[in-house]
Amino acid sequence: MSYSFEGKVAIVTGAGGGLGRCHALELASRGAKVVVNDLGGAMDGTGGNSEAALAVVEEIKAAGGEAIANGGSVSDRQGAVSIVEDAMKAWGRVDILINNAGILRDKSFVKMDADDFQTVIDVHLMGAAYVTKAVWPIMREQGYGRIVMTTSPSGLFGNFGQTNYGAAKLGLVGFMNTLKIEGAKYNIHTNSIAPVAVTRMTEDLIPEAAQSALGPEHITPAVVYLCTEDAPNGVIVQAAGSRYSMACVVENQGVDLGLDASVEDIADNFDKITDLTGAAPRGMLQLGG
């Protein structure tokens, strides 16, 4: 089977390099019209220029595709809205949104100040919320939309020095979990990608010996699949090199200790309470799956 995005319009945030650039190029190569958004700032979110976004647009055009650049900041409400406005002015619809923009301000929690925490939340979580809010009524009216959140193993499992980043990334999963419910009847599917890849943000975190197998181009096939008409709804896909898998929240059967359960009862039964034998995603247990 071969997937085409002819007639579809896609927005990719943070697409001036790394993962976003790969996603934008692949979508465009398959016929999508693409808004390449990038603030063009430093890795910590400071500064900004439009050169990176414009360079990716030129790559797309040189290959025969169609794209426009947008330099708005996703963490600024009007900047986020401008991304969607540019898509609507150019092509009159938005079918795909990949929330990819992000920054890093890594420090251990004891050394991290409130601004470093807030700014990372603002870009990753609030930025995704602002752009998604702007496309949501358009997708509802169309009766179609595909949205991809970019979460991270740091959010799913934790990573030293990334309390701000991890909180933002797991917040995106919570955001997805409700959007999948609210969007289902409008054929809006929302999913998440949890990538491990060498980009400007991660090159100092990934051992050099492993970097050659962890290029951002290996993440893009999974992301683009989540943009197709066949995409699932509410799934977290992990991608690292040639390995793809699913992550999910599960629950176990638990233990009924009665309405008069005490602290001591919890302690006495804690092994049973936390036994994950037979654990499954919510809903599967009730259905006998």
C-alpha positions in Angstrom: 0.0 0.0 0.0 1.2 3.5 -0.8 0.1 6.6 1.0 -0.6 9.9 -0.7 -1.4 13.3 0.9 -2.6 15.0 -2.3 -5.1 17.6 -1.5 -4.1 17.6 2.2 -2.7 20.6 4.1 -0.2 20.0 7.0 1.3 22.2 9.7 4.5 21.1 11.2 5.8 23.2 14.1 9.5 23.4 14.9 10.2 22.3 11.3 13.3 24.3 10.6 15.6 21.3 11.5 15.8 17.9 13.0 12.6 15.9 13.4 10.2 18.6 12.1 12.2 19.1 8.9 12.1 15.4 8.2 8.4 15.3 8.8 7.7 18.3 6.6 9.9 17.0 3.7 8.3 13.5 3.8 4.7 14.9 3.8 5.5 17.3 1.0 7.1 14.5 -1.1 3.8 12.6 -0.8 1.8 15.6 -2.0 0.8 17.5 1.1 1.0 21.3 1.1 3.0 22.2 4.2 3.3 25.2 6.6 6.8 25.0 7.9 6.8 26.8 11.2 9.9 27.6 13.1 10.8 30.5 15.4 14.5 30.0 14.5 15.7 30.5 18.1 18.4 29.0 20.1 17.9 25.6 21.8 16.8 27.3 25.0 14.2 29.3 23.1 15.9 32.6 23.0 16.3 34.7 19.9 14.7 33.9 16.5 14.8 34.4 12.8 13.1 33.0 9.8 16.1 31.5 8.0 15.6 27.9 9.1 11.9 27.7 8.0 12.6 29.4 4.7 15.5 27.0 4.0 13.1 24.0 4.4 10.5 25.6 2.2 13.1 26.0 -0.5 14.0 22.4 -0.1 10.4 21.4 -0.6 9.9 23.7 -3.6 13.1 22.5 -5.2 11.8 19.0 -5.1 8.5 20.1 -6.7 6.4 20.5 -3.6 4.4 23.3 -2.2 5.1 25.0 1.2 5.1 28.3 3.0 7.1 29.5 6.0 5.8 30.8 9.3 8.0 32.2 12.0 5.5 32.5 14.8 6.2 31.3 18.3 3.9 28.6 19.4 4.1 29.8 23.0 2.6 33.1 22.0 -1.2 32.8 21.5 -1.3 35.1 18.5 1.9 33.5 17.1 0.2 30.1 17.3 -3.0 31.5 15.7 -0.9 33.0 12.9 0.4 29.6 11.8 -3.2 28.3 11.2 -4.2 31.6 9.7 -1.4 31.4 7.1 -2.5 27.8 6.2 -6.1 28.9 5.8 -5.2 32.0 3.7 -3.0 29.9 1.4 -5.1 26.8 1.0 -8.4 27.1 2.9 -8.1 24.0 5.1 -5.9 22.2 7.6 -5.9 18.4 7.7 -2.8 17.6 9.7 -1.1 19.1 12.6 2.2 17.9 14.0 3.1 19.5 17.3 6.9 19.2 17.2 8.3 22.6 18.4 10.3 22.3 21.6 13.2 23.7 23.6 15.5 22.4 26.4 16.5 24.1 29.7 18.0 21.1 31.5 19.1 21.4 35.1 18.6 19.3 38.2 15.4 20.4 40.0 17.3 21.9 42.9 19.1 24.2 40.5 16.2 25.0 38.2 14.5 28.3 38.6 10.8 28.9 38.0 11.3 30.6 34.7 13.2 27.6 33.3 10.3 25.4 34.3 7.6 27.7 33.0 9.2 28.5 29.7 9.6 24.8 28.8 6.0 24.1 29.8 4.9 27.1 27.7 6.6 25.9 24.5 5.9 22.2 24.6 2.5 21.9 26.4 0.9 25.3 26.0 2.3 25.8 22.5 0.7 22.5 21.4 -2.5 23.5 23.1 -2.6 27.0 21.4 -2.0 25.6 17.9 -4.4 22.7 18.4 -7.1 25.1 19.7 -6.7 27.1 16.5 -7.1 24.1 14.2 -9.8 22.3 16.2 -12.9 24.1 14.9 -11.6 23.8 11.3 -11.1 20.1 11.6 -14.5 19.7 13.3 -16.2 21.6 10.5 -14.3 19.5 7.9 -15.1 16.2 9.7 -11.5 15.3 9.4 -8.2 15.9 11.2 -5.0 14.1 12.2 -3.0 15.5 15.1 0.3 14.2 16.4 1.8 15.2 19.7 5.6 14.8 20.3 6.0 13.3 23.7 9.3 11.7 25.0 10.7 8.8 27.0 11.7 11.6 29.5 8.0 12.2 30.1 6.9 8.6 30.1 9.7 7.3 32.3 11.7 10.2 33.6 15.2 11.5 33.0 17.7 13.3 35.4 17.7 17.0 34.9 14.5 17.2 32.9 11.7 17.8 35.4 10.4 20.7 33.3 10.7 18.8 30.0 9.3 15.5 31.4 6.3 17.3 33.0 5.5 19.0 29.7 5.9 15.8 27.6 3.7 13.7 29.8 1.2 16.6 29.9 0.9 16.2 26.1 -0.2 12.6 26.7 -2.9 13.7 29.0 -3.9 16.3 26.4 -4.1 13.6 23.8 -6.1 11.2 25.9 -9.0 13.7 26.2 -8.8 15.0 22.6 -9.1 11.4 21.3 -12.4 11.2 23.0 -13.7 14.6 22.1 -12.6 14.4 18.5 -13.7 10.8 17.6 -17.1 11.6 16.3 -15.6 14.3 14.0 -13.0 11.9 12.6 -10.2 13.8 14.3 -7.6 11.3 15.5 -5.0 12.4 18.0 -1.8 10.3 18.6 1.7 10.8 20.1 5.2 9.9 19.0 7.9 9.3 21.6 11.1 9.6 19.7 14.7 8.8 20.5 16.8 10.6 17.8 19.9 12.7 17.3 18.9 16.3 16.8 20.3 19.6 17.9 18.4 19.1 21.2 19.7 15.7 22.0 23.2 15.4 20.4 24.9 16.0 23.7 22.7 13.4 25.5 23.1 10.4 23.2 26.5 8.5 23.1 28.4 9.2 19.9 28.6 5.5 19.1 24.8 5.2 19.0 24.2 8.4 17.0 24.6 7.0 13.5 21.6 4.6 14.0 19.4 7.3 15.6 18.9 9.8 12.8 15.6 11.8 12.9 14.7 10.3 9.5 13.9 7.0 11.2 11.2 8.6 13.3 9.3 10.2 10.4 7.8 7.0 9.0 5.9 6.4 12.2 4.8 10.1 12.4 3.6 10.2 8.9 1.6 7.0 9.4 -0.1 8.7 12.3 -1.1 11.4 9.8 -2.8 9.0 7.4 -6.5 8.2 7.1 -5.7 4.8 8.6 -4.2 6.3 11.8 -5.3 5.0 15.1 -6.7 7.2 17.8 -5.0 7.8 21.2 -1.9 5.7 20.7 1.7 6.5 21.8 4.2 5.1 19.3 7.8 4.9 20.4 10.5 5.1 17.8 14.3 4.7 18.1 16.4 3.9 15.0 14.7 0.9 13.4 12.7 -0.1 16.5 9.1 0.8 16.8 6.8 0.0 19.8 3.8 1.2 21.7 3.7 2.7 25.2 0.5 2.9 27.2 -0.9 3.4 30.7 -2.2 0.2 32.2 -4.1 -0.8 35.3 -4.4 -4.0 37.2 -7.4 -5.8 38.8 -6.6 -4.3 42.2 -7.9 -5.5 45.6 -11.3 -4.8 47.3 -10.4 -4.1 50.9 -13.8 -3.0 52.0 -15.1 0.5 52.9 -13.5 0.4 56.4 -9.9 -0.3 55.0 -7.2 1.2 57.2 -3.6 2.3 56.6 -2.5 -1.1 58.0 -4.7 -2.9 55.5 -3.1 -1.0 52.6 0.3 -1.9 54.0 -0.6 -5.6 54.4 -2.0 -5.8 50.9 0.4 -3.5 49.1 2.0 -6.3 47.1 -1.4 -7.3 45.8 -2.4 -3.7 45.1 0.7 -3.2 43.0 0.8 -6.7 41.3 0.7 -6.0 37.5 -0.1 -9.6 36.5 -2.8 -9.4 33.9 -2.6 -5.6 33.8 -4.1 -4.0 30.7 -5.1 -0.5 29.3 -8.3 0.9 30.8 -11.4 -0.6 29.3 -9.7 -3.9 28.4 -10.1 -5.3 31.9 -13.8 -4.6 32.0 -14.2 -6.1 28.6 -12.4 -9.3 29.6 -9.4 -8.5 27.3 
